[in-house]
Amino acid sequence: MNLRTFLALTTAALAGTTWAAAPDAAAPATSDGLIAALSRNLDEVYVQPGANLAAYQKIIVEPGHAELAKNWLKDMNATRSVQRRLVPEDAQQITDQAASSLAPVIAEVFKARGYEVVSAPGPGVLRLTPSVTDLFVNAPDVPAPGIQRTFVRDGGQATLHLDVRDATTGALVARIVDRSTAHEVLAPATAAGQLRSNRATDVSNVFWFEALYRQWAGYCAKALGSPPTG
């Protein structure tokens, strides 16, 4: 069920009986007055009762923000040789990269789903504010003496937070939270029928996390009820 259908049902239900959107949800409502909605693909989806998402066919995407998981730098260095230790500048570079690619990917996917990407508020415009927290890159690639290669099954994990507001009034329309894994590029099967691990590099890490961003954006656009494309 996407949010457009959900909100239509919610509005009708509020006129008579109390509607139970997500009886199994751990947090069925928020301090912002949002109500939890069920989603097949996303961990947490909250919406403003009565909001008419069908009226929104344009988006503004705010610059992304990223935060590494607590103690990530310490945890990484605990498993590395002195020559391969990371410094705060490495951690900052990783968060900067994660943040800079978030908004463009979301804008691209939402545009493909039928939304017009604009730069100014107006009627029918949603403002999307994306951020990534608990970012854990499994094998950051930094220069080190000698030949250093690291192989992993996935790039790491992160949690997406997406606030959706009316761009004109600033009213919170929806909030989405989802934790997921940046999966590996599919590798050839071994003789035992298992996937081999892939070498982790700066390029592969960026590729895996941008693929995760695309997946998130697609799920979010679907949940919000993408406008018709034709």
MARNULUM-688795 format. One record per residue (C-alpha): x, y, z; residue number from 1; residue in one letter. Coordinates in steps of 0.05 Angstrom, whole numbers, always signed. Example, Ala and Ser with C-alpha at 12.3 -4.5 7.8 and 13.67 -1.06 7.14 Angstrom:
2
c1 / c2 / c3 / k / r
+246 / -90 / +156 / 1 / A;
+273 / -21 / +143 / 2 / S;
//
This chain:
230
c1 / c2 / c3 / k / r
+0 / +0 / +0 / 1 / M;
+30 / +68 / -20 / 2 / N;
+19 / +130 / +21 / 3 / L;
-32 / +161 / -26 / 4 / R;
-78 / +101 / -17 / 5 / T;
-62 / +99 / +57 / 6 / F;
-79 / +172 / +68 / 7 / L;
-144 / +165 / +30 / 8 / A;
-164 / +107 / +75 / 9 / L;
-140 / +144 / +137 / 10 / T;
-181 / +206 / +121 / 11 / T;
-244 / +164 / +111 / 12 / A;
-231 / +125 / +174 / 13 / A;
-219 / +187 / +216 / 14 / L;
-289 / +210 / +198 / 15 / A;
-318 / +151 / +234 / 16 / G;
-277 / +100 / +272 / 17 / T;
-205 / +99 / +296 / 18 / T;
-159 / +69 / +244 / 19 / W;
-102 / +22 / +265 / 20 / A;
-49 / +34 / +212 / 21 / A;
+5 / -12 / +237 / 22 / A;
-15 / -54 / +297 / 23 / P;
+52 / -90 / +298 / 24 / D;
+95 / -28 / +293 / 25 / A;
+140 / -13 / +352 / 26 / A;
+126 / +62 / +347 / 27 / A;
+56 / +73 / +317 / 28 / P;
+58 / +149 / +325 / 29 / A;
+109 / +205 / +334 / 30 / T;
+112 / +270 / +373 / 31 / S;
+100 / +306 / +307 / 32 / D;
+31 / +275 / +302 / 33 / G;
+50 / +226 / +247 / 34 / L;
+17 / +158 / +243 / 35 / I;
+55 / +94 / +226 / 36 / A;
+40 / +61 / +160 / 37 / A;
+58 / -9 / +138 / 38 / L;
+110 / -18 / +84 / 39 / S;
+137 / -80 / +51 / 40 / R;
+205 / -50 / +36 / 41 / N;
+219 / +3 / +89 / 42 / L;
+229 / -6 / +164 / 43 / D;
+189 / +55 / +186 / 44 / E;
+141 / +99 / +148 / 45 / V;
+102 / +154 / +184 / 46 / Y;
+51 / +201 / +152 / 47 / V;
+9 / +261 / +170 / 48 / Q;
-65 / +241 / +173 / 49 / P;
-105 / +277 / +120 / 50 / G;
-46 / +299 / +77 / 51 / A;
-62 / +297 / +3 / 52 / N;
+1 / +269 / -29 / 53 / L;
-34 / +266 / -97 / 54 / A;
-28 / +342 / -99 / 55 / A;
+48 / +338 / -99 / 56 / Y;
+84 / +324 / -165 / 57 / Q;
+147 / +365 / -155 / 58 / K;
+205 / +359 / -106 / 59 / I;
+263 / +399 / -77 / 60 / I;
+319 / +355 / -51 / 61 / V;
+361 / +386 / +4 / 62 / E;
+436 / +370 / +8 / 63 / P;
+449 / +303 / +41 / 64 / G;
+481 / +293 / +108 / 65 / H;
+520 / +233 / +133 / 66 / A;
+547 / +209 / +200 / 67 / E;
+592 / +150 / +212 / 68 / L;
+572 / +99 / +264 / 69 / A;
+596 / +113 / +335 / 70 / K;
+667 / +87 / +347 / 71 / N;
+675 / +68 / +273 / 72 / W;
+745 / +98 / +268 / 73 / L;
+767 / +63 / +332 / 74 / K;
+737 / -3 / +310 / 75 / D;
+770 / +1 / +242 / 76 / M;
+839 / +16 / +271 / 77 / N;
+833 / -41 / +321 / 78 / A;
+837 / -91 / +263 / 79 / T;
+890 / -56 / +221 / 80 / R;
+965 / -54 / +220 / 81 / S;
+1000 / +11 / +239 / 82 / V;
+1015 / +25 / +165 / 83 / Q;
+941 / +21 / +148 / 84 / R;
+912 / +60 / +207 / 85 / R;
+859 / +111 / +190 / 86 / L;
+860 / +183 / +213 / 87 / V;
+802 / +232 / +225 / 88 / P;
+814 / +262 / +156 / 89 / E;
+799 / +194 / +125 / 90 / D;
+734 / +189 / +164 / 91 / A;
+714 / +259 / +142 / 92 / Q;
+728 / +243 / +70 / 93 / Q;
+683 / +182 / +75 / 94 / I;
+625 / +221 / +105 / 95 / T;
+634 / +277 / +55 / 96 / D;
+630 / +228 / -2 / 97 / Q;
+569 / +193 / +27 / 98 / A;
+534 / +260 / +37 / 99 / A;
+550 / +289 / -31 / 100 / S;
+523 / +231 / -71 / 101 / S;
+458 / +223 / -31 / 102 / L;
+417 / +281 / -57 / 103 / A;
+435 / +274 / -131 / 104 / P;
+417 / +200 / -131 / 105 / V;
+350 / +213 / -96 / 106 / I;
+334 / +269 / -146 / 107 / A;
+351 / +225 / -205 / 108 / E;
+308 / +167 / -182 / 109 / V;
+248 / +210 / -163 / 110 / F;
+252 / +244 / -230 / 111 / K;
+251 / +177 / -265 / 112 / A;
+190 / +160 / -223 / 113 / R;
+151 / +220 / -250 / 114 / G;
+169 / +277 / -202 / 115 / Y;
+194 / +344 / -229 / 116 / E;
+256 / +367 / -193 / 117 / V;
+253 / +442 / -178 / 118 / V;
+294 / +492 / -139 / 119 / S;
+241 / +537 / -109 / 120 / A;
+180 / +526 / -64 / 121 / P;
+111 / +530 / -94 / 122 / G;
+44 / +495 / -99 / 123 / P;
+50 / +420 / -105 / 124 / G;
+123 / +418 / -83 / 125 / V;
+152 / +371 / -31 / 126 / L;
+217 / +386 / +4 / 127 / R;
+258 / +323 / +16 / 128 / L;
+313 / +325 / +70 / 129 / T;
+355 / +262 / +67 / 130 / P;
+408 / +239 / +116 / 131 / S;
+448 / +176 / +130 / 132 / V;
+468 / +156 / +201 / 133 / T;
+504 / +96 / +231 / 134 / D;
+545 / +92 / +168 / 135 / L;
+593 / +33 / +173 / 136 / F;
+640 / +22 / +114 / 137 / V;
+669 / -47 / +123 / 138 / N;
+734 / -38 / +85 / 139 / A;
+756 / +34 / +71 / 140 / P;
+812 / +35 / +20 / 141 / D;
+870 / +80 / +40 / 142 / V;
+941 / +82 / +11 / 143 / P;
+991 / +38 / +48 / 144 / A;
+1061 / +10 / +34 / 145 / P;
+1063 / -54 / -6 / 146 / G;
+1005 / -90 / -38 / 147 / I;
+943 / -88 / +6 / 148 / Q;
+878 / -121 / -16 / 149 / R;
+814 / -131 / +24 / 150 / T;
+756 / -175 / +3 / 151 / F;
+686 / -168 / +30 / 152 / V;
+616 / -194 / +18 / 153 / R;
+583 / -125 / +24 / 154 / D;
+604 / -53 / +29 / 155 / G;
+574 / -39 / +97 / 156 / G;
+510 / -14 / +129 / 157 / Q;
+474 / +51 / +140 / 158 / A;
+407 / +80 / +162 / 159 / T;
+368 / +127 / +118 / 160 / L;
+326 / +184 / +148 / 161 / H;
+281 / +222 / +100 / 162 / L;
+237 / +279 / +122 / 163 / D;
+183 / +300 / +73 / 164 / V;
+153 / +369 / +81 / 165 / R;
+107 / +416 / +43 / 166 / D;
+157 / +462 / +11 / 167 / A;
+114 / +524 / +20 / 168 / T;
+88 / +516 / +91 / 169 / T;
+143 / +472 / +120 / 170 / G;
+91 / +424 / +148 / 171 / A;
+117 / +354 / +159 / 172 / L;
+80 / +307 / +112 / 173 / V;
+119 / +241 / +121 / 174 / A;
+181 / +211 / +152 / 175 / R;
+217 / +149 / +128 / 176 / I;
+271 / +109 / +165 / 177 / V;
+305 / +47 / +139 / 178 / D;
+368 / +9 / +157 / 179 / R;
+399 / -33 / +103 / 180 / S;
+463 / -64 / +75 / 181 / T;
+503 / -40 / +14 / 182 / A;
+507 / -108 / -20 / 183 / H;
+565 / -134 / -60 / 184 / E;
+568 / -134 / -135 / 185 / V;
+546 / -204 / -157 / 186 / L;
+608 / -247 / -164 / 187 / A;
+615 / -313 / -203 / 188 / P;
+595 / -374 / -163 / 189 / A;
+649 / -418 / -135 / 190 / T;
+652 / -493 / -144 / 191 / A;
+612 / -501 / -79 / 192 / A;
+558 / -456 / -107 / 193 / G;
+574 / -397 / -62 / 194 / Q;
+589 / -326 / -83 / 195 / L;
+661 / -304 / -77 / 196 / R;
+677 / -241 / -39 / 197 / S;
+696 / -179 / -79 / 198 / N;
+756 / -135 / -71 / 199 / R;
+740 / -71 / -33 / 200 / A;
+765 / -6 / -63 / 201 / T;
+745 / +67 / -60 / 202 / D;
+708 / +57 / -126 / 203 / V;
+671 / -6 / -104 / 204 / S;
+651 / +25 / -37 / 205 / N;
+621 / +86 / -72 / 206 / V;
+587 / +41 / -123 / 207 / F;
+556 / -4 / -70 / 208 / W;
+530 / +53 / -27 / 209 / F;
+503 / +92 / -87 / 210 / E;
+466 / +28 / -107 / 211 / A;
+437 / +27 / -37 / 212 / L;
+416 / +100 / -44 / 213 / Y;
+381 / +83 / -110 / 214 / R;
+344 / +26 / -77 / 215 / Q;
+322 / +70 / -20 / 216 / W;
+300 / +126 / -66 / 217 / A;
+258 / +78 / -107 / 218 / G;
+224 / +50 / -46 / 219 / Y;
+211 / +120 / -19 / 220 / C;
+182 / +145 / -84 / 221 / A;
+137 / +84 / -88 / 222 / K;
+115 / +93 / -16 / 223 / A;
+97 / +166 / -29 / 224 / L;
+57 / +145 / -90 / 225 / G;
+97 / +168 / -150 / 226 / S;
+57 / +212 / -198 / 227 / P;
+38 / +182 / -266 / 228 / P;
+94 / +189 / -318 / 229 / T;
+51 / +193 / -380 / 230 / G;
//
